[in-house]
Amino acid sequence: MKDRSAAPGKDEKMKKAETCLPKKGRSHKEILNELRGFGKNDPDYKKSRTWSLVYYLGEGHTRFLQQAYNYYFSANGLNPTVFQSLKRMESEVVRITANLHHGDRQVAGVMTSGGTESCLLAVKTYRDMAREQKKIKKPEMVLPTTAHVAWEKGAKYFGVKAVHAPLDKSLRVDIKAVKKLINKNTVMILGSAPEYPHGMIDPIEELGEIAKDKNIPLHVDACLGGYLLPFAEMLGYPVPAWDYRVEGVTSISADTHKYGFSAKGASTVTYRSIEILKYQLYVYENWPGGIFASPALLGTRPGGAYAAAWAALQSIGENGYRKLTKTIIETAEKLKAGIEAIPELEVLGKPMGSVFAYRSKSREVNIYAVGDQMEKLGWQIDRLQFPEALHAMVTPLHAGIVKQYLKDLRQTVRMVKGKPELSEKGAAAMYGLIANIPLRGMVRKNVLKMFAEMYGPDAKMIDPTTTSLSSDEGGGDKPDFATRMAMAYLRVKNRFRKQD
Ligand SMILES: Cc1ncc(COP(=O)(O)O)c(C=O)c1O
C-alpha cells in the first residue's frame, strides 16, 4: 500500500499545487497572470482565425459588454419577482425579439442560457402540451436530419422519440418525407432557419401548412438566424418566410449570444401565445424550502448575461445590425465564390446567410487533409460528416481575411493533391474513419471513453486528432486492430468512390 506519510516527490508537489485548494489564498495579481497564461493555446479568435464558437466584434464592444455584465454580475433571475431589473431586461429582450420576428403582442417568451436550453425547453413544452391536450403518452417529434444536436439531446432527456426526415436535393428538409413521418403521436415538427451543417433554411412555409393542417406545433430553430435574417430581409436579400408571419409557426428560438453579439449565456425562446408558454413553466408547491416556480430550465439564472444581451441590442441597434449583416453576407458570398472557383472544391447547397460548408469533388483531394493543412497555417476549421466537408460560420471580422483564407486554401488543395498520403495521417485519418465507419456504435463507444478519460480522476487533456479510435486492443499512438481494419475499409471505399 502507498505510504501516505512519506514526503511528496517533486512531481507530486507540482500536481498538488495545481489541484488542491490552496491553504492560504493567493494574490489576485498572481492568479490573474496565471489565468491569462492558461489561454496561450486557445484559438486565436481575435485574428479571425476561427470559424465557430466565438462571435467577436472587437475590444471596444467586448469591454462594453463586460461593463454591462458586471453591473448585474451577482444578480440572479431565479425568482423573477425579486430582481425586477432582470425581469425588465428579459421582457424587453423578448419583446424586441418577438417584434423582429413579426410576432404580435400575444407572443410570449423567456431568456435562457443558450440555444441548447431554448431547444430543450421547446421539446419539454410540446411534450407536456400534447400529454394534456391530446393525451399522447408516447410522444414523437419530426426532425430534419440537419436539426441541431440540441434536439437529439432534448429527445433523450425528455423521452420524446426523434423521427428523422431526410433532405431533398437542395439540402432542405424533404416535405413529402415529413408528411409521411407524422402520426398520432407527433407532438411537434421542427424546421431550422438556418440549420448548422450547411446553412440552409428549411421550407418553413410548407412546414407551416402541414403543421396547421394536422394541428401540430411547428418550432423554428433560428438560434443562428434569429438576429441575422430579419436584417438580411430589411437589406433586400431574398429571405424565404420563416418567422411568425407563417401561420403554422408556434415558437422560435434565437440566440443573442450568436449573431446578436452579446456575451455568452443568453438566448431566447418565444411562443405564439402564453397558452403554449405555460407548459414550459414549472411550479412545485410542497417543498419545505418554499413554493418554487421557475420559467426555464435553470434554477439560478445569471443576471450578467441578460444585462449584456439587453445592452448589445441597445448599443448595436437596427442600423448596426443591418451593417453587420451586410458585411457578413458579403463576406460569405466572397468566400463561397472563391471556394467555387477552386476546381476541386464545391459549396454544399445554396446557403444565403452566414453559414456554409464545402467539400472536395476530386478523388485526389481529401477534404479532411485540406482541413489539417489549413490548421497548420493557423486556421481553426470544423469538420462535417455525411458528406465529409469543412465548415464556416462567418462573422464581420472575417471581412479582413477573405484573400488570405482563399490563398491558403488554394495552396493547400494543391499540396494535398500532390501528397495523397496526407489523407491517412493525423486528423484527416481520424475524421475519415469516424465519418466512414459503418459501425456507429464503435464510434460512440470510443468517444464516450475519451470523455470518461477527460472527466475521470486524471482529468486528461485529449487531442482527438492524435488519439487512436479504439484503444481497447492495444491503444496508444499505434493504430489498434479495429482502427487498422477501418483504415483498410476506407482505402477500398475511396478507390471505388464515384466522383463527378
Ligand atoms: C441551429 C442551432 N440550434 C441550436 C444550437 C445550440 O446553441 P448553443 O451552442 O448556444 O447551445 C446551435 C449552435 O450552434 C445551432 O446552430
Ligand as a Chemical Component Dictionary entry (heavy atoms), coordinates in Angstrom:
data_LIG
# 
_chem_comp.id                   LIG 
_chem_comp.type                 NON-POLYMER 
_chem_comp.pdbx_formal_charge   0 
_chem_comp.three_letter_code    LIG 
# 
loop_
_chem_comp_atom.comp_id 
_chem_comp_atom.atom_id 
_chem_comp_atom.alt_atom_id 
_chem_comp_atom.type_symbol 
_chem_comp_atom.charge 
_chem_comp_atom.model_Cartn_x 
_chem_comp_atom.model_Cartn_y 
_chem_comp_atom.model_Cartn_z 
_chem_comp_atom.pdbx_ordinal 
LIG C1 C1 C 0 -29.309 25.888 -35.254 1  
LIG C2 C2 C 0 -28.729 25.754 -33.870 2  
LIG N1 N1 N 0 -29.547 25.435 -32.842 3  
LIG C3 C3 C 0 -29.086 25.306 -31.585 4  
LIG C4 C4 C 0 -27.755 25.496 -31.292 5  
LIG C5 C5 C 0 -27.258 25.319 -29.876 6  
LIG O1 O1 O 0 -26.807 26.525 -29.359 7  
LIG P1 P1 P 0 -25.836 26.634 -28.104 8  
LIG O2 O2 O 0 -24.498 26.158 -28.550 9  
LIG O3 O3 O 0 -25.875 28.085 -27.762 10 
LIG O4 O4 O 0 -26.382 25.789 -27.015 11 
LIG C6 C6 C 0 -26.871 25.838 -32.328 12 
LIG C7 C7 C 0 -25.448 26.046 -32.084 13 
LIG O5 O5 O 0 -24.653 26.283 -32.961 14 
LIG C8 C8 C 0 -27.369 25.965 -33.657 15 
LIG O6 O6 O 0 -26.570 26.254 -34.696 16 
# 
loop_
_chem_comp_bond.comp_id 
_chem_comp_bond.atom_id_1 
_chem_comp_bond.atom_id_2 
_chem_comp_bond.value_order 
_chem_comp_bond.pdbx_ordinal 
LIG C1 C2 SING 1  
LIG C2 N1 SING 2  
LIG C2 C8 DOUB 3  
LIG N1 C3 DOUB 4  
LIG C3 C4 SING 5  
LIG C4 C5 SING 6  
LIG C4 C6 DOUB 7  
LIG C5 O1 SING 8  
LIG O1 P1 SING 9  
LIG P1 O2 DOUB 10 
LIG P1 O3 SING 11 
LIG P1 O4 SING 12 
LIG C6 C7 SING 13 
LIG C6 C8 SING 14 
LIG C7 O5 DOUB 15 
LIG C8 O6 SING 16 
# 
